[in-house]
C-alpha cells in the first residue's frame, strides 16, 4: 500500500472517530470506510485523472463520459453533463460520480 493511501486510511479512521465518537474497529476494510463517508479511493481518483488527461487510452470508457461542450459565448464552468439521476443506483454510478468530481475539481 503506497504511503499516501496509508495516510488517507488514517484520515478516514480519524474522521469516523470525529463523526461517530467511536474509533473504528481494528481491521476494518478500506471500502467500508470510504462508503461510510461517501468517498472514493485515491487509486480510483488517480485512474480518473489519467483517463481525463489522455494518459490512459480506453475508447470505451471515454465514450461513456458525457462531455459537455458549451457554445463559444457561454460562461458555463460545467465540463460534463451526466444524465439526471432519479434513483440511488444511477446516482452512485461510477460515471456520474466521476463527472461530478471532475466538475468540482476543474471549477
Phi and psi restraints in degrees (range 20) as a CNS / XPLOR table:
assign (resid 1 and name C) (resid 2 and name N)
       (resid 2 and name CA) (resid 2 and name C) 1.0 -60.9 20.0 2
assign (resid 2 and name N) (resid 2 and name CA)
       (resid 2 and name C) (resid 3 and name N) 1.0 156.5 20.0 2
assign (resid 2 and name C) (resid 3 and name N)
       (resid 3 and name CA) (resid 3 and name C) 1.0 -60.0 20.0 2
assign (resid 3 and name N) (resid 3 and name CA)
       (resid 3 and name C) (resid 4 and name N) 1.0 -39.4 20.0 2
assign (resid 3 and name C) (resid 4 and name N)
       (resid 4 and name CA) (resid 4 and name C) 1.0 -65.7 20.0 2
assign (resid 4 and name N) (resid 4 and name CA)
       (resid 4 and name C) (resid 5 and name N) 1.0 -35.4 20.0 2
assign (resid 4 and name C) (resid 5 and name N)
       (resid 5 and name CA) (resid 5 and name C) 1.0 -66.9 20.0 2
assign (resid 5 and name N) (resid 5 and name CA)
       (resid 5 and name C) (resid 6 and name N) 1.0 -34.7 20.0 2
assign (resid 5 and name C) (resid 6 and name N)
       (resid 6 and name CA) (resid 6 and name C) 1.0 -65.9 20.0 2
assign (resid 6 and name N) (resid 6 and name CA)
       (resid 6 and name C) (resid 7 and name N) 1.0 -40.5 20.0 2
assign (resid 6 and name C) (resid 7 and name N)
       (resid 7 and name CA) (resid 7 and name C) 1.0 -64.7 20.0 2
assign (resid 7 and name N) (resid 7 and name CA)
       (resid 7 and name C) (resid 8 and name N) 1.0 -40.9 20.0 2
assign (resid 7 and name C) (resid 8 and name N)
       (resid 8 and name CA) (resid 8 and name C) 1.0 -62.0 20.0 2
assign (resid 8 and name N) (resid 8 and name CA)
       (resid 8 and name C) (resid 9 and name N) 1.0 -41.8 20.0 2
assign (resid 8 and name C) (resid 9 and name N)
       (resid 9 and name CA) (resid 9 and name C) 1.0 -64.1 20.0 2
assign (resid 9 and name N) (resid 9 and name CA)
       (resid 9 and name C) (resid 10 and name N) 1.0 -43.7 20.0 2
assign (resid 9 and name C) (resid 10 and name N)
       (resid 10 and name CA) (resid 10 and name C) 1.0 -62.5 20.0 2
assign (resid 10 and name N) (resid 10 and name CA)
       (resid 10 and name C) (resid 11 and name N) 1.0 -39.7 20.0 2
assign (resid 10 and name C) (resid 11 and name N)
       (resid 11 and name CA) (resid 11 and name C) 1.0 -62.3 20.0 2
assign (resid 11 and name N) (resid 11 and name CA)
       (resid 11 and name C) (resid 12 and name N) 1.0 -43.6 20.0 2
assign (resid 11 and name C) (resid 12 and name N)
       (resid 12 and name CA) (resid 12 and name C) 1.0 -63.1 20.0 2
assign (resid 12 and name N) (resid 12 and name CA)
       (resid 12 and name C) (resid 13 and name N) 1.0 -38.6 20.0 2
assign (resid 12 and name C) (resid 13 and name N)
       (resid 13 and name CA) (resid 13 and name C) 1.0 -66.0 20.0 2
assign (resid 13 and name N) (resid 13 and name CA)
       (resid 13 and name C) (resid 14 and name N) 1.0 -41.8 20.0 2
assign (resid 13 and name C) (resid 14 and name N)
       (resid 14 and name CA) (resid 14 and name C) 1.0 -64.0 20.0 2
assign (resid 14 and name N) (resid 14 and name CA)
       (resid 14 and name C) (resid 15 and name N) 1.0 -41.6 20.0 2
assign (resid 14 and name C) (resid 15 and name N)
       (resid 15 and name CA) (resid 15 and name C) 1.0 -62.7 20.0 2
assign (resid 15 and name N) (resid 15 and name CA)
       (resid 15 and name C) (resid 16 and name N) 1.0 -40.9 20.0 2
assign (resid 15 and name C) (resid 16 and name N)
       (resid 16 and name CA) (resid 16 and name C) 1.0 -60.3 20.0 2
assign (resid 16 and name N) (resid 16 and name CA)
       (resid 16 and name C) (resid 17 and name N) 1.0 -42.3 20.0 2
assign (resid 16 and name C) (resid 17 and name N)
       (resid 17 and name CA) (resid 17 and name C) 1.0 -62.6 20.0 2
assign (resid 17 and name N) (resid 17 and name CA)
       (resid 17 and name C) (resid 18 and name N) 1.0 -44.6 20.0 2
assign (resid 17 and name C) (resid 18 and name N)
       (resid 18 and name CA) (resid 18 and name C) 1.0 -67.3 20.0 2
assign (resid 18 and name N) (resid 18 and name CA)
       (resid 18 and name C) (resid 19 and name N) 1.0 -37.1 20.0 2
assign (resid 18 and name C) (resid 19 and name N)
       (resid 19 and name CA) (resid 19 and name C) 1.0 -77.5 20.0 2
assign (resid 19 and name N) (resid 19 and name CA)
       (resid 19 and name C) (resid 20 and name N) 1.0 -45.8 20.0 2
assign (resid 19 and name C) (resid 20 and name N)
       (resid 20 and name CA) (resid 20 and name C) 1.0 -99.0 20.0 2
assign (resid 20 and name N) (resid 20 and name CA)
       (resid 20 and name C) (resid 21 and name N) 1.0 -16.8 20.0 2
assign (resid 20 and name C) (resid 21 and name N)
       (resid 21 and name CA) (resid 21 and name C) 1.0 79.9 20.0 2
assign (resid 21 and name N) (resid 21 and name CA)
       (resid 21 and name C) (resid 22 and name N) 1.0 2.1 20.0 2
assign (resid 21 and name C) (resid 22 and name N)
       (resid 22 and name CA) (resid 22 and name C) 1.0 -128.4 20.0 2
assign (resid 22 and name N) (resid 22 and name CA)
       (resid 22 and name C) (resid 23 and name N) 1.0 130.5 20.0 2
assign (resid 22 and name C) (resid 23 and name N)
       (resid 23 and name CA) (resid 23 and name C) 1.0 -73.6 20.0 2
assign (resid 23 and name N) (resid 23 and name CA)
       (resid 23 and name C) (resid 24 and name N) 1.0 136.0 20.0 2
assign (resid 23 and name C) (resid 24 and name N)
       (resid 24 and name CA) (resid 24 and name C) 1.0 -59.6 20.0 2
assign (resid 24 and name N) (resid 24 and name CA)
       (resid 24 and name C) (resid 25 and name N) 1.0 151.5 20.0 2
assign (resid 24 and name C) (resid 25 and name N)
       (resid 25 and name CA) (resid 25 and name C) 1.0 -63.7 20.0 2
assign (resid 25 and name N) (resid 25 and name CA)
       (resid 25 and name C) (resid 26 and name N) 1.0 155.9 20.0 2
assign (resid 25 and name C) (resid 26 and name N)
       (resid 26 and name CA) (resid 26 and name C) 1.0 -67.0 20.0 2
assign (resid 26 and name N) (resid 26 and name CA)
       (resid 26 and name C) (resid 27 and name N) 1.0 135.8 20.0 2
assign (resid 26 and name C) (resid 27 and name N)
       (resid 27 and name CA) (resid 27 and name C) 1.0 84.6 20.0 2
assign (resid 27 and name N) (resid 27 and name CA)
       (resid 27 and name C) (resid 28 and name N) 1.0 13.1 20.0 2
assign (resid 27 and name C) (resid 28 and name N)
       (resid 28 and name CA) (resid 28 and name C) 1.0 -64.3 20.0 2
assign (resid 28 and name N) (resid 28 and name CA)
       (resid 28 and name C) (resid 29 and name N) 1.0 141.1 20.0 2
assign (resid 28 and name C) (resid 29 and name N)
       (resid 29 and name CA) (resid 29 and name C) 1.0 -71.4 20.0 2
assign (resid 29 and name N) (resid 29 and name CA)
       (resid 29 and name C) (resid 30 and name N) 1.0 145.6 20.0 2
assign (resid 29 and name C) (resid 30 and name N)
       (resid 30 and name CA) (resid 30 and name C) 1.0 -60.4 20.0 2
assign (resid 30 and name N) (resid 30 and name CA)
       (resid 30 and name C) (resid 31 and name N) 1.0 -46.1 20.0 2
assign (resid 30 and name C) (resid 31 and name N)
       (resid 31 and name CA) (resid 31 and name C) 1.0 -59.1 20.0 2
assign (resid 31 and name N) (resid 31 and name CA)
       (resid 31 and name C) (resid 32 and name N) 1.0 -33.0 20.0 2
assign (resid 31 and name C) (resid 32 and name N)
       (resid 32 and name CA) (resid 32 and name C) 1.0 -66.3 20.0 2
assign (resid 32 and name N) (resid 32 and name CA)
       (resid 32 and name C) (resid 33 and name N) 1.0 -41.9 20.0 2
assign (resid 32 and name C) (resid 33 and name N)
       (resid 33 and name CA) (resid 33 and name C) 1.0 -65.3 20.0 2
assign (resid 33 and name N) (resid 33 and name CA)
       (resid 33 and name C) (resid 34 and name N) 1.0 -42.2 20.0 2
assign (resid 33 and name C) (resid 34 and name N)
       (resid 34 and name CA) (resid 34 and name C) 1.0 -63.1 20.0 2
assign (resid 34 and name N) (resid 34 and name CA)
       (resid 34 and name C) (resid 35 and name N) 1.0 -44.2 20.0 2
assign (resid 34 and name C) (resid 35 and name N)
       (resid 35 and name CA) (resid 35 and name C) 1.0 -64.7 20.0 2
assign (resid 35 and name N) (resid 35 and name CA)
       (resid 35 and name C) (resid 36 and name N) 1.0 -38.2 20.0 2
assign (resid 35 and name C) (resid 36 and name N)
       (resid 36 and name CA) (resid 36 and name C) 1.0 -59.1 20.0 2
assign (resid 36 and name N) (resid 36 and name CA)
       (resid 36 and name C) (resid 37 and name N) 1.0 -35.0 20.0 2
assign (resid 36 and name C) (resid 37 and name N)
       (resid 37 and name CA) (resid 37 and name C) 1.0 -108.7 20.0 2
assign (resid 37 and name N) (resid 37 and name CA)
       (resid 37 and name C) (resid 38 and name N) 1.0 13.5 20.0 2
assign (resid 37 and name C) (resid 38 and name N)
       (resid 38 and name CA) (resid 38 and name C) 1.0 53.8 20.0 2
assign (resid 38 and name N) (resid 38 and name CA)
       (resid 38 and name C) (resid 39 and name N) 1.0 51.2 20.0 2
assign (resid 38 and name C) (resid 39 and name N)
       (resid 39 and name CA) (resid 39 and name C) 1.0 -123.2 20.0 2
assign (resid 39 and name N) (resid 39 and name CA)
       (resid 39 and name C) (resid 40 and name N) 1.0 165.8 20.0 2
assign (resid 39 and name C) (resid 40 and name N)
       (resid 40 and name CA) (resid 40 and name C) 1.0 -113.1 20.0 2
assign (resid 40 and name N) (resid 40 and name CA)
       (resid 40 and name C) (resid 41 and name N) 1.0 158.8 20.0 2
assign (resid 40 and name C) (resid 41 and name N)
       (resid 41 and name CA) (resid 41 and name C) 1.0 -71.0 20.0 2
assign (resid 41 and name N) (resid 41 and name CA)
       (resid 41 and name C) (resid 42 and name N) 1.0 158.9 20.0 2
assign (resid 41 and name C) (resid 42 and name N)
       (resid 42 and name CA) (resid 42 and name C) 1.0 -67.5 20.0 2
assign (resid 42 and name N) (resid 42 and name CA)
       (resid 42 and name C) (resid 43 and name N) 1.0 -34.4 20.0 2
assign (resid 42 and name C) (resid 43 and name N)
       (resid 43 and name CA) (resid 43 and name C) 1.0 -65.1 20.0 2
assign (resid 43 and name N) (resid 43 and name CA)
       (resid 43 and name C) (resid 44 and name N) 1.0 -37.7 20.0 2
assign (resid 43 and name C) (resid 44 and name N)
       (resid 44 and name CA) (resid 44 and name C) 1.0 -62.9 20.0 2
assign (resid 44 and name N) (resid 44 and name CA)
       (resid 44 and name C) (resid 45 and name N) 1.0 -43.4 20.0 2
assign (resid 44 and name C) (resid 45 and name N)
       (resid 45 and name CA) (resid 45 and name C) 1.0 -65.6 20.0 2
assign (resid 45 and name N) (resid 45 and name CA)
       (resid 45 and name C) (resid 46 and name N) 1.0 -38.0 20.0 2
assign (resid 45 and name C) (resid 46 and name N)
       (resid 46 and name CA) (resid 46 and name C) 1.0 -64.4 20.0 2
assign (resid 46 and name N) (resid 46 and name CA)
       (resid 46 and name C) (resid 47 and name N) 1.0 -42.9 20.0 2
assign (resid 46 and name C) (resid 47 and name N)
       (resid 47 and name CA) (resid 47 and name C) 1.0 -64.9 20.0 2
assign (resid 47 and name N) (resid 47 and name CA)
       (resid 47 and name C) (resid 48 and name N) 1.0 -39.1 20.0 2
assign (resid 47 and name C) (resid 48 and name N)
       (resid 48 and name CA) (resid 48 and name C) 1.0 -62.2 20.0 2
assign (resid 48 and name N) (resid 48 and name CA)
       (resid 48 and name C) (resid 49 and name N) 1.0 -44.0 20.0 2
assign (resid 48 and name C) (resid 49 and name N)
       (resid 49 and name CA) (resid 49 and name C) 1.0 -61.4 20.0 2
assign (resid 49 and name N) (resid 49 and name CA)
       (resid 49 and name C) (resid 50 and name N) 1.0 -45.2 20.0 2
assign (resid 49 and name C) (resid 50 and name N)
       (resid 50 and name CA) (resid 50 and name C) 1.0 -63.2 20.0 2
assign (resid 50 and name N) (resid 50 and name CA)
       (resid 50 and name C) (resid 51 and name N) 1.0 -38.9 20.0 2
assign (resid 50 and name C) (resid 51 and name N)
       (resid 51 and name CA) (resid 51 and name C) 1.0 -65.6 20.0 2
assign (resid 51 and name N) (resid 51 and name CA)
       (resid 51 and name C) (resid 52 and name N) 1.0 -44.7 20.0 2
assign (resid 51 and name C) (resid 52 and name N)
       (resid 52 and name CA) (resid 52 and name C) 1.0 -71.7 20.0 2
assign (resid 52 and name N) (resid 52 and name CA)
       (resid 52 and name C) (resid 53 and name N) 1.0 -23.7 20.0 2
assign (resid 52 and name C) (resid 53 and name N)
       (resid 53 and name CA) (resid 53 and name C) 1.0 -102.8 20.0 2
assign (resid 53 and name N) (resid 53 and name CA)
       (resid 53 and name C) (resid 54 and name N) 1.0 20.8 20.0 2
assign (resid 53 and name C) (resid 54 and name N)
       (resid 54 and name CA) (resid 54 and name C) 1.0 60.3 20.0 2
assign (resid 54 and name N) (resid 54 and name CA)
       (resid 54 and name C) (resid 55 and name N) 1.0 31.7 20.0 2
assign (resid 54 and name C) (resid 55 and name N)
       (resid 55 and name CA) (resid 55 and name C) 1.0 -93.9 20.0 2
assign (resid 55 and name N) (resid 55 and name CA)
       (resid 55 and name C) (resid 56 and name N) 1.0 -14.9 20.0 2
assign (resid 55 and name C) (resid 56 and name N)
       (resid 56 and name CA) (resid 56 and name C) 1.0 -117.0 20.0 2
assign (resid 56 and name N) (resid 56 and name CA)
       (resid 56 and name C) (resid 57 and name N) 1.0 127.2 20.0 2
assign (resid 56 and name C) (resid 57 and name N)
       (resid 57 and name CA) (resid 57 and name C) 1.0 -99.4 20.0 2
assign (resid 57 and name N) (resid 57 and name CA)
       (resid 57 and name C) (resid 58 and name N) 1.0 95.3 20.0 2
assign (resid 57 and name C) (resid 58 and name N)
       (resid 58 and name CA) (resid 58 and name C) 1.0 -138.0 20.0 2
assign (resid 58 and name N) (resid 58 and name CA)
       (resid 58 and name C) (resid 59 and name N) 1.0 96.0 20.0 2
assign (resid 58 and name C) (resid 59 and name N)
       (resid 59 and name CA) (resid 59 and name C) 1.0 -62.4 20.0 2
assign (resid 59 and name N) (resid 59 and name CA)
       (resid 59 and name C) (resid 60 and name N) 1.0 -35.1 20.0 2
assign (resid 59 and name C) (resid 60 and name N)
       (resid 60 and name CA) (resid 60 and name C) 1.0 -62.2 20.0 2
assign (resid 60 and name N) (resid 60 and name CA)
       (resid 60 and name C) (resid 61 and name N) 1.0 -48.0 20.0 2
assign (resid 60 and name C) (resid 61 and name N)
       (resid 61 and name CA) (resid 61 and name C) 1.0 -66.3 20.0 2
assign (resid 61 and name N) (resid 61 and name CA)
       (resid 61 and name C) (resid 62 and name N) 1.0 -40.5 20.0 2
assign (resid 61 and name C) (resid 62 and name N)
       (resid 62 and name CA) (resid 62 and name C) 1.0 -64.1 20.0 2
assign (resid 62 and name N) (resid 62 and name CA)
       (resid 62 and name C) (resid 63 and name N) 1.0 -32.6 20.0 2
assign (resid 62 and name C) (resid 63 and name N)
       (resid 63 and name CA) (resid 63 and name C) 1.0 -69.9 20.0 2
assign (resid 63 and name N) (resid 63 and name CA)
       (resid 63 and name C) (resid 64 and name N) 1.0 -21.6 20.0 2
assign (resid 63 and name C) (resid 64 and name N)
       (resid 64 and name CA) (resid 64 and name C) 1.0 -84.0 20.0 2
assign (resid 64 and name N) (resid 64 and name CA)
       (resid 64 and name C) (resid 65 and name N) 1.0 -13.6 20.0 2
assign (resid 64 and name C) (resid 65 and name N)
       (resid 65 and name CA) (resid 65 and name C) 1.0 -89.5 20.0 2
assign (resid 65 and name N) (resid 65 and name CA)
       (resid 65 and name C) (resid 66 and name N) 1.0 119.4 20.0 2
assign (resid 65 and name C) (resid 66 and name N)
       (resid 66 and name CA) (resid 66 and name C) 1.0 -80.5 20.0 2
assign (resid 66 and name N) (resid 66 and name CA)
       (resid 66 and name C) (resid 67 and name N) 1.0 85.2 20.0 2
assign (resid 66 and name C) (resid 67 and name N)
       (resid 67 and name CA) (resid 67 and name C) 1.0 -76.2 20.0 2
assign (resid 67 and name N) (resid 67 and name CA)
       (resid 67 and name C) (resid 68 and name N) 1.0 131.7 20.0 2
assign (resid 67 and name C) (resid 68 and name N)
       (resid 68 and name CA) (resid 68 and name C) 1.0 -100.9 20.0 2
assign (resid 68 and name N) (resid 68 and name CA)
       (resid 68 and name C) (resid 69 and name N) 1.0 123.4 20.0 2
assign (resid 68 and name C) (resid 69 and name N)
       (resid 69 and name CA) (resid 69 and name C) 1.0 -112.2 20.0 2
assign (resid 69 and name N) (resid 69 and name CA)
       (resid 69 and name C) (resid 70 and name N) 1.0 106.8 20.0 2
assign (resid 69 and name C) (resid 70 and name N)
       (resid 70 and name CA) (resid 70 and name C) 1.0 -75.2 20.0 2
assign (resid 70 and name N) (resid 70 and name CA)
       (resid 70 and name C) (resid 71 and name N) 1.0 164.2 20.0 2
assign (resid 70 and name C) (resid 71 and name N)
       (resid 71 and name CA) (resid 71 and name C) 1.0 -65.4 20.0 2
assign (resid 71 and name N) (resid 71 and name CA)
       (resid 71 and name C) (resid 72 and name N) 1.0 162.4 20.0 2
assign (resid 71 and name C) (resid 72 and name N)
       (resid 72 and name CA) (resid 72 and name C) 1.0 -60.8 20.0 2
assign (resid 72 and name N) (resid 72 and name CA)
       (resid 72 and name C) (resid 73 and name N) 1.0 -38.5 20.0 2
assign (resid 72 and name C) (resid 73 and name N)
       (resid 73 and name CA) (resid 73 and name C) 1.0 -83.1 20.0 2
assign (resid 73 and name N) (resid 73 and name CA)
       (resid 73 and name C) (resid 74 and name N) 1.0 -0.9 20.0 2
assign (resid 73 and name C) (resid 74 and name N)
       (resid 74 and name CA) (resid 74 and name C) 1.0 -77.6 20.0 2
assign (resid 74 and name N) (resid 74 and name CA)
       (resid 74 and name C) (resid 75 and name N) 1.0 146.4 20.0 2
assign (resid 74 and name C) (resid 75 and name N)
       (resid 75 and name CA) (resid 75 and name C) 1.0 -109.3 20.0 2
assign (resid 75 and name N) (resid 75 and name CA)
       (resid 75 and name C) (resid 76 and name N) 1.0 20.2 20.0 2
assign (resid 75 and name C) (resid 76 and name N)
       (resid 76 and name CA) (resid 76 and name C) 1.0 -67.9 20.0 2
assign (resid 76 and name N) (resid 76 and name CA)
       (resid 76 and name C) (resid 77 and name N) 1.0 136.0 20.0 2
assign (resid 76 and name C) (resid 77 and name N)
       (resid 77 and name CA) (resid 77 and name C) 1.0 -103.0 20.0 2
assign (resid 77 and name N) (resid 77 and name CA)
       (resid 77 and name C) (resid 78 and name N) 1.0 13.6 20.0 2
assign (resid 77 and name C) (resid 78 and name N)
       (resid 78 and name CA) (resid 78 and name C) 1.0 -88.8 20.0 2
assign (resid 78 and name N) (resid 78 and name CA)
       (resid 78 and name C) (resid 79 and name N) 1.0 125.5 20.0 2
assign (resid 78 and name C) (resid 79 and name N)
       (resid 79 and name CA) (resid 79 and name C) 1.0 -95.0 20.0 2
assign (resid 79 and name N) (resid 79 and name CA)
       (resid 79 and name C) (resid 80 and name N) 1.0 -24.6 20.0 2
assign (resid 79 and name C) (resid 80 and name N)
       (resid 80 and name CA) (resid 80 and name C) 1.0 -128.9 20.0 2
assign (resid 80 and name N) (resid 80 and name CA)
       (resid 80 and name C) (resid 81 and name N) 1.0 150.8 20.0 2
assign (resid 80 and name C) (resid 81 and name N)
       (resid 81 and name CA) (resid 81 and name C) 1.0 -126.1 20.0 2
assign (resid 81 and name N) (resid 81 and name CA)
       (resid 81 and name C) (resid 82 and name N) 1.0 80.1 20.0 2
assign (resid 81 and name C) (resid 82 and name N)
       (resid 82 and name CA) (resid 82 and name C) 1.0 -69.6 20.0 2
assign (resid 82 and name N) (resid 82 and name CA)
       (resid 82 and name C) (resid 83 and name N) 1.0 153.6 20.0 2
assign (resid 82 and name C) (resid 83 and name N)
       (resid 83 and name CA) (resid 83 and name C) 1.0 -63.6 20.0 2
assign (resid 83 and name N) (resid 83 and name CA)
       (resid 83 and name C) (resid 84 and name N) 1.0 151.7 20.0 2
assign (resid 83 and name C) (resid 84 and name N)
       (resid 84 and name CA) (resid 84 and name C) 1.0 -62.6 20.0 2
assign (resid 84 and name N) (resid 84 and name CA)
       (resid 84 and name C) (resid 85 and name N) 1.0 129.2 20.0 2
assign (resid 84 and name C) (resid 85 and name N)
       (resid 85 and name CA) (resid 85 and name C) 1.0 -91.4 20.0 2
assign (resid 85 and name N) (resid 85 and name CA)
       (resid 85 and name C) (resid 86 and name N) 1.0 116.3 20.0 2
assign (resid 85 and name C) (resid 86 and name N)
       (resid 86 and name CA) (resid 86 and name C) 1.0 -101.1 20.0 2
assign (resid 86 and name N) (resid 86 and name CA)
       (resid 86 and name C) (resid 87 and name N) 1.0 -11.1 20.0 2
assign (resid 86 and name C) (resid 87 and name N)
       (resid 87 and name CA) (resid 87 and name C) 1.0 -128.4 20.0 2
assign (resid 87 and name N) (resid 87 and name CA)
       (resid 87 and name C) (resid 88 and name N) 1.0 161.7 20.0 2
assign (resid 87 and name C) (resid 88 and name N)
       (resid 88 and name CA) (resid 88 and name C) 1.0 -65.5 20.0 2
assign (resid 88 and name N) (resid 88 and name CA)
       (resid 88 and name C) (resid 89 and name N) 1.0 -33.0 20.0 2
assign (resid 88 and name C) (resid 89 and name N)
       (resid 89 and name CA) (resid 89 and name C) 1.0 -62.6 20.0 2
assign (resid 89 and name N) (resid 89 and name CA)
       (resid 89 and name C) (resid 90 and name N) 1.0 -46.1 20.0 2
assign (resid 89 and name C) (resid 90 and name N)
       (resid 90 and name CA) (resid 90 and name C) 1.0 -71.2 20.0 2
assign (resid 90 and name N) (resid 90 and name CA)
       (resid 90 and name C) (resid 91 and name N) 1.0 -34.5 20.0 2
assign (resid 90 and name C) (resid 91 and name N)
       (resid 91 and name CA) (resid 91 and name C) 1.0 -64.8 20.0 2
assign (resid 91 and name N) (resid 91 and name CA)
       (resid 91 and name C) (resid 92 and name N) 1.0 -33.0 20.0 2
assign (resid 91 and name C) (resid 92 and name N)
       (resid 92 and name CA) (resid 92 and name C) 1.0 -96.1 20.0 2
assign (resid 92 and name N) (resid 92 and name CA)
       (resid 92 and name C) (resid 93 and name N) 1.0 10.5 20.0 2
assign (resid 92 and name C) (resid 93 and name N)
       (resid 93 and name CA) (resid 93 and name C) 1.0 -63.0 20.0 2
assign (resid 93 and name N) (resid 93 and name CA)
       (resid 93 and name C) (resid 94 and name N) 1.0 134.7 20.0 2
assign (resid 93 and name C) (resid 94 and name N)
       (resid 94 and name CA) (resid 94 and name C) 1.0 -55.4 20.0 2
assign (resid 94 and name N) (resid 94 and name CA)
       (resid 94 and name C) (resid 95 and name N) 1.0 -36.7 20.0 2
assign (resid 94 and name C) (resid 95 and name N)
       (resid 95 and name CA) (resid 95 and name C) 1.0 -65.0 20.0 2
assign (resid 95 and name N) (resid 95 and name CA)
       (resid 95 and name C) (resid 96 and name N) 1.0 -43.3 20.0 2
assign (resid 95 and name C) (resid 96 and name N)
       (resid 96 and name CA) (resid 96 and name C) 1.0 -63.1 20.0 2
assign (resid 96 and name N) (resid 96 and name CA)
       (resid 96 and name C) (resid 97 and name N) 1.0 -44.6 20.0 2
assign (resid 96 and name C) (resid 97 and name N)
       (resid 97 and name CA) (resid 97 and name C) 1.0 -61.3 20.0 2
assign (resid 97 and name N) (resid 97 and name CA)
       (resid 97 and name C) (resid 98 and name N) 1.0 -43.8 20.0 2
assign (resid 97 and name C) (resid 98 and name N)
       (resid 98 and name CA) (resid 98 and name C) 1.0 -64.6 20.0 2
assign (resid 98 and name N) (resid 98 and name CA)
       (resid 98 and name C) (resid 99 and name N) 1.0 -42.1 20.0 2
assign (resid 98 and name C) (resid 99 and name N)
       (resid 99 and name CA) (resid 99 and name C) 1.0 -65.1 20.0 2
assign (resid 99 and name N) (resid 99 and name CA)
       (resid 99 and name C) (resid 100 and name N) 1.0 -43.6 20.0 2
assign (resid 99 and name C) (resid 100 and name N)
       (resid 100 and name CA) (resid 100 and name C) 1.0 -65.9 20.0 2
assign (resid 100 and name N) (resid 100 and name CA)
       (resid 100 and name C) (resid 101 and name N) 1.0 -40.6 20.0 2
assign (resid 100 and name C) (resid 101 and name N)
       (resid 101 and name CA) (resid 101 and name C) 1.0 -65.4 20.0 2
assign (resid 101 and name N) (resid 101 and name CA)
       (resid 101 and name C) (resid 102 and name N) 1.0 -40.8 20.0 2
assign (resid 101 and name C) (resid 102 and name N)
       (resid 102 and name CA) (resid 102 and name C) 1.0 -64.9 20.0 2
assign (resid 102 and name N) (resid 102 and name CA)
       (resid 102 and name C) (resid 103 and name N) 1.0 -40.5 20.0 2
assign (resid 102 and name C) (resid 103 and name N)
       (resid 103 and name CA) (resid 103 and name C) 1.0 -62.8 20.0 2
assign (resid 103 and name N) (resid 103 and name CA)
       (resid 103 and name C) (resid 104 and name N) 1.0 -37.8 20.0 2
assign (resid 103 and name C) (resid 104 and name N)
       (resid 104 and name CA) (resid 104 and name C) 1.0 -68.0 20.0 2
assign (resid 104 and name N) (resid 104 and name CA)
       (resid 104 and name C) (resid 105 and name N) 1.0 -39.0 20.0 2
assign (resid 104 and name C) (resid 105 and name N)
       (resid 105 and name CA) (resid 105 and name C) 1.0 -70.0 20.0 2
assign (resid 105 and name N) (resid 105 and name CA)
       (resid 105 and name C) (resid 106 and name N) 1.0 -44.9 20.0 2
assign (resid 105 and name C) (resid 106 and name N)
       (resid 106 and name CA) (resid 106 and name C) 1.0 -84.7 20.0 2
assign (resid 106 and name N) (resid 106 and name CA)
       (resid 106 and name C) (resid 107 and name N) 1.0 -9.7 20.0 2
